[in-house]
Amino acid sequence: MHTGGRAKDVDVVVVGGGPSGSTAATLVARQGHRVLLIDRERHPRYQIGESLLPATVHGVCRILGASDELAAAGFPRKRGGTFQWGASPEPWDFTFALSPRMPGPTSFAYQVERARFDEILLRNAVREGVEVRENCMARRVLTDDGDRVSGLEYTDKDGTTVAVRARQVIDASGNTSRLHREVGGARRYSPHFRNIAVFGYFAGGRRLPVPNSGNILSVAFDEGWIWYIPLRDDLTSVGVVLAADRAGDVLTDPERGWLAAIARCPLIAEWLSGVPRTTEAPYDQVRVRKDYSYEKDAYWRPGMALVGDAACFIDPVFSSGVHLATYSGLLAARSVNSVLAGELTEERAFGEFEVRYRREFGLFHEFLVAFYDLHQDRDSYFWNAKRVTGAAVSESEAFVELVGGIASGDRAVAGGAAGAELAQAVAVAGGGGGDNNPLLGVKVVSASLHEGAQLQALAELGEDSEPQVPLIQGGLVPSADGMRWVEPTG
């Protein structure tokens, strides 16, 4: 599947073979450009982030030409999210199908084993003409006399240093990227989401009733929250998210701390009762990740762009990681293709890339700040709502205020539409109603779905999709095939 040998000069070099790197590489190569992708590991390889969103499945993957292979992989269908969140003992659902932006056959995503999913996208990139080299470590970017990035130096699998000249470098090497500093600025960490995630896998476990059996289940408990993702009948991903200052046991002994936290969450403990941990590699390990949310000051410089986790990362409660990765890869590819074709200046094309990428990240960040407030309390970090707020209201009302983001008294959150709207929506959802999906009426949620819906329409209809309007005044819109930026018409 992969080629070797000393690199030649190329049009674009991509660092990282995850979803963002494969997306960007594929869509640039499809325009006839020479693309080299290097990855420090060999695929298939383990990665966390198993829960997808519809925009990735029906938008980006369709544009990539990988939809059929993805459908044939047999991954569980995810109709939405199921939450036990707050005072109500009954779970409530967030169902994609009730959004008019995700009609009929596009109202689902997948729960995926990332090793398989990532390999599908990487193999698709090779079919599109991308040259892929694994076990290669990026060392530094090369610059010309004008301080423009003009290539990359890396070490190949034999330990040989290779320099490759390129018109564009795309860093898709994830949260551990060493190249992101090359674009300038710092990573800014959000004060709202400084958490620790500890996660592992069980050989089965209970499932939600059909048709929600493939949903992600997210359960809040006194110390944090737990994700429960059905990957196969005999494999369940279970992760515990805790505040950094409440994760001492996890950091000292990750496996013991993980199992103890699961035991203290009644619903998850019940669903896993009698279920053994899997012994199947690579799922037989318990792993820890600092789940900090961050955003770079700059996403690009002349000759180089950051995509995926190299640019930003957000708390995983609404499974936005792979969506932001593939979406940013698409945005970067449009910009690269427009510049290499001589249709737009780099400043114009990558200015559009950065505006759209920051907006999408910002929508998820705003939504999550409204969804849970990270005030601390000696007895409970999350959602011991009545004690945290100190409010003279019922537990359910205190919970709504807390996850609505209005309990802090911070006017930037409490005074905004997102907090108030979300508080009301969660109150309705928490009251039962099964498939009732009031969250879809919240403006910030609707806005976060809008671009994904446009991607799905563009992928399915192409030139027959409705004309798009610029995101900002004077901005650009995608071309009919979704591969470049063009000036809006009309």
N, C-alpha and C positions, 0 to 999 in steps of 0.2 A: 504493500500500500504506500510505502514511503520511499523516497529516494535519498541517496547519500552523495558524498563527495564535496569538493570545495565549491563554495558559493560563487556565482557570477553576479554582475550588477543586475539589479531588478528595478521595477517601477515602485514596488511597495514591499516592505518587510514587516511582518506581523509577529509580535512576541507573545506567545501564549496560544494554546490550542483548545481553550474552553469555548463556551458558546459565543462570547463576544468576539474572540479572535477568529473562529471559524466563520461567523456571519460576515464580518468585515472582509476577510480574505476571499470568500466565495463570491461576494457581490462585486468586488473589484476585478477578480479574475474573469468573471463572466463578461466584462466589458472589453476583454482582450488584453488586459494588462498582465505583466509578469509579476507574480506574487510569490514570495518566499515566506513560509510560516515556520518558526522554530518553537520548540517546546522543551522545557527542561526535563520532562518526564516522558515515559512511553505509554501510549494508550493501548488498551483501556486502563484507566487509573481511577482510584477512589476520589470522590469529591462530595461535599455536603451541598445541600440545596436542591431537594428532590421534588418540590412542589411547584408546578408551573401555573401560568395564567393563560387565558384564552388568546390574548394578543400574540403570545409567542407561538402557540400551536397553529392557529388559523391565520395569523398575519405573517410574521417573520418566516416561520418554517415553510409556509406555502410559497412565499417569494423565493426562498432558497431552493425550492424543489425537493424538500425532504419530507413533505407531509405524508406521502404514501408509505415510505419506510418507517416513519414514526408510528403511523396507524397500525402497521403490521407487527410492531414490536410487542404488542400485547400489554402495554402499560395500563394500570387501572385508570378509569375515567374519573375525573374530579369535577363534580357539578357545582361546587362552591366550597364554602367553609362552614363548619359546625362548631359552635362555641358554647362552653359552659362558663359564662363570664358574668360574675356578679352574684346577687343574692338569690336569684331564681335557681332552683335545683334542676330545672329542665333545660337541656341544650336548645339553642335556637340556630337557625340556618341563614347563611348568606348564599343565595342561589343565583348563579349567573343567568339562568334562563328567564328570569323576570325582568331583566334589563332589555329595553327595546334596542339598545346598542349591540346586543349579542343575541340575535334571533336564532331560533331553530337549531340547525346542525352545528352552529359555532358556539353554543352555550356550554362548553365544557373545556377542561384542560386535562393534563395527565399528571399522575404521580410517577416519577421516573427514578430509576437507578441511574445516577449521573454518569457512572462509568460507561453504561450502554448508550445513554442519550448523547453524551459528548462525543463518543466515537461515531455515532450516526452522522452528526454534523461535520466532524472532521473528515470522515470517509467521503461525504458528499462534496466537501471542499476539494479533495483530491480529484474526484471525477470532473469537477469544473476547471481543473487545470492548475490548482495551487500546488506548489512544491513544498512538501512537508518534511522537516527534519526534526527528529526527536532526540532526547538526551543531549540537548544543546543548551548551554547557559549563556544568557545575554550578559555582557560585561559592561559596555558603555556605548553611548551614541557617538557618532562621528559628526563633526561640524565643518562647514566650509569657512572661508575667510570672513564672510558676513555674519557668522554665528548662526547660520541656518543649519538645522539638522540635515545631514546629507547621507546617513547610513548608520550601520550598526556593526559593532565588534562583538563576536561571541566565541565561546569555546565549544568545539564539536564533541561528539561522543568519544573520540580518541584523544581528547585533551589538546587538540590543535587549535590555535587562535585563528579565527577567520574574520576578515573584514569584508563587508558587502556594502556597496554603494546603492542607495535607493532615493527616489524622489520624495517618498513619504515613509515615515516609521509610525506604526500603530502599536502602542503598548497595551496589550490585553493580558498582562501577566498576573492580574489579581491583586488581592489585598497585601500580598507579600512583595509586590513590585519594588524593585530597586531603581527602576528607571523613572518613576513618576516625578522624582525631584528634578529631572532634566527639563520639565516644562516650566519650572519656577514656582514660587509660592509654597505654601505649607498645606498639610492636611489639617482641616479644622474639625475637631471632634464635637459632636452635639452634646450638650449637657443633659439632654433628656434620655439618652439611651446608652449609658455606660454599664453594660451588662457582661455577664459571663454565660456562655452556653456550654453545657456538658451533654453529650449525646452518644447513643449506642443503639443496638438493634435486638429485637426479640424474634424468636422463631414462631411467629403467628400472633394471635391476640384477637379479641372480639372486634367485630365490625359494626358500623352503623347499619340500620335497616336499608334495604334496597328502596329507592335508587341512589341513596346517599352513601353507599358503602365505600366509595372511593374518596369521599371528602377528607380533607384534613380536619382533625379534631384538635381544637385549642382550648385548654382548660386552665383557668386562673385559680390559684390557691394562695394561701396566706403569704408565701415567700416569693412568688413569681408566677410563671406560667409554663405549661408543658405543651409541646407539640406531639402529635400522635399521627403518623403518616403511614397508611397502608400501601406498601410497595408490591407485595405479592401476598397470596394466602398464607405463606409461611415466612413472611418477613415484614416487620413493622419498625419504622424509624421513630425513636422516642428521644426527645431532647428537652432538657430542663433549662430555662432561662432565669437567671438570678441576678440581682444587683451585685456589683463587684464587691461591695463591702459585706455582703451576706453569703459569700461563696467560699469561706475559709475551708470548710470540709471538702469541697470539690477540688480546690487547688492542692490540698494536702494529699488526698486519696480520691482521685476522680471517680473510680468505679464505686467505692463505698458511698461517697457523697451523692452520686447519681441515683443509686438504688434507694438510699435513704430518703431522698427528696420525692421519688416516685411513690414510696410507701406512705408519705404524708399527704398525698393527693388522692382522696378517696375514689374518685371516678376512674382515674388511670390505674390505680392499684387494683381495683376490682376487674378492670378489663384485661389486666395482665396476670391475674391470679392463676397460678399453676402453669404459666407459660415460661418455658426456659429461654435464656438468652441464646442467640444463634451462635453456632460454632463455625459458621461459614465465613471464610476470608473473602473480602477485607472487612466484613461487618462484625467480626468477633472482637473488635477493639472498642474501648470507650475513649472518646476524644473530647478535648476542651478547646474552645475558641473564644477569644476575647471579642465579644459581639458589639464592638464600638461602632457607632454610626459616624461617618466622616464625609467630608466633601473637600475636594481640592480647590485652592484659590484660582487655579488656572487649569483648563482642560486641554489646551493646545498651545503650541508655539510654532513658528514657521518650520515646516518639515516634520512635525510630530504631533500626535494626538493620543489622549488617554481614553480608553473605553472600559466598560465593566467596572469591577472592583478596584482597578487601578485609579479610577477617577473618584468614585464615591461608593458608599455602602449604607444601607438603612436596616434597621431592626427587622427581623424576618417574620413578624406575626402575620403579615398579609402576603407573604410569598412573592415579594417583588424582585428578588435577586436576579433570577434568570431573565425575567422580563426586562429589567434595566440593562442587563448585559447584552442581550440580543438586540434590543432597541437601539442602544448606543452604537453597536457594531453596524447596524443599518444606517444610522445617521452619519457615522464616519465614512462609510463606503460611498454614500451619496456625495459627500464633500470631496473625497479623493477623486471620484470619477469626474466630477464637474471641473476640478482643477486640472487633472491630467488631460481632459479633452479641450482645455483652453477656453471653456465657456464662462468661467467665473474666476475672480481673483481668490487667492487663498483666504484673505481676510473676510471676504463676503461669504464664501462657502462654509468656512469653519466658524464664522460668527453665527451662522444659522445652526450649525451643529451644537455649539455651546448653549445658545439660548434654549433650544428645544430639550437638550439633555438636562440642563439645570431645572427647567420647568417641570419635567416629569419627576425628577428626584424630589423637587420641592413639594409637589403635590402629595407624594407618599409621606414625606416627612411631616407636612402639616396635618394630614389625616391621622397619622400615628400619634402625634403629640396630643391631638384631640381625643384619640381613642383611649390612651391611658396616660395619666399624669404620674410622674415619677417622684412624688413626695415620699419621704421616708418616715418611718415610725419605729420605735423600738420593738413593737410587737409584730409588725407586719410591714413589708416593703410595698407590695402591690395590694390594692383592692380590699384591704381591711378598711373599707371606705368610711364607715362611721367614725372610727377613731382617727383616721388621717385627716378628715375634713373638720372634725369637731362640730359638725352641724347637728342642730336639733331637728333632725328629720329621720324618716325611716331608713333602714339599711338599703333598701332598693333605691330610694331617692338619692341617698348619699353616693351609692355606686354610680348612678347615672351622672351626677354632677362630676364625679371624679373621672370617669372614662370619657365624659364629654369635654374634659379639659377646662372646666370652668370653676373647679374647686380651688385653684391656686391663687385666684385673685389677680393674676397677671393679665392686664388689659389686652396685651397683644394676643392672648389666647382667649380669655373669657369674653372679651368684647367682640370677638370675631364671629362671623357667621358659622364657621366650621364647628366651633365648640358648642354653640347653642343648637344648631341643627342636628349635630351628631348625638347630643344628649337626648333630644326628643326621639330620634330614630332608634337609639339603643333601648330607650324606655319601652317603645312599642315592640321591638324585637324580643326583649327580655320577658315580655308579658305572654309569650307563646305565639301561636299562630302558624307554626310549622314553616311553610315555604314563604311566609310573608317576608318581604325584603325591603324594609323601609330605608335601609342604609343607601340604597340606590338613588333615593331622592335628595340626598345631601349634596350640595353643590360641589364640594371638594372631591367627593367620590365620583360624581358624574363627570367632572372634569378629568379625573385620572383615567376614566374609562374611555373618554372621547377619542384620544389619539389611538388607543388600541383598536377601537371600532373602525377608525379610518384605515388603519393598517389592514384589518381583515377585509374591508370592502375593496381596497386597492389590490390586495393579493388575489381576491376572487374575481373581480370585475375588470381590473386593469383600466383601459381607456374608457370603459363604459361606466366607471364609478363617477359619482358626483364630483364636480370641480371643487378643489380645496381652496380655502382662503388662507392667507398668511397668518401665522401665529401672532406676529407683531406687525405694527405699521411699517411698511417698507420691506417686509420680510419676503422670503422665498417659499415656494411650495414644491412638493415632490413631482417629478416627471410622471407621465402616465404609466411607465413601467416600474416606477418606484426606485430607480437606480441612480438618479441624479437630482440636483436642485434646478429649478427653472423659475423665471419671473412669472408672477401670476398674470392671468389674462382677464380682460374685462374690467 
